[in-house]
Amino acid sequence: MMKTEIKVKSIQCAGCARAIGKGIGVIPGVYGVSVDLANKVISVDHTEEITEDALVEKLKSIGYPAE
């Protein structure tokens, strides 16, 4: 399993964190998503097949572009 951290400056509240968790969590091979509201960073636990680019694209598609 791998872990990827991505900075997302547009995270503002717990609602944002839930939306990101749900949006990223549906990707096959993602095992966990945590959102650090204070530092505006998401951490994703996933299989090796998932690239950071794929995660960034998914974030963008749900309205939370990576910084």
Buried (B, 14 or more C-beta within 10 A) or exposed (E): EBEBEBEBEEBEEEEBBEBBBEBBEEBEBBEEBBBBEEEBBBEBBBEEEBEBEBBBEBBEEEEBEBE
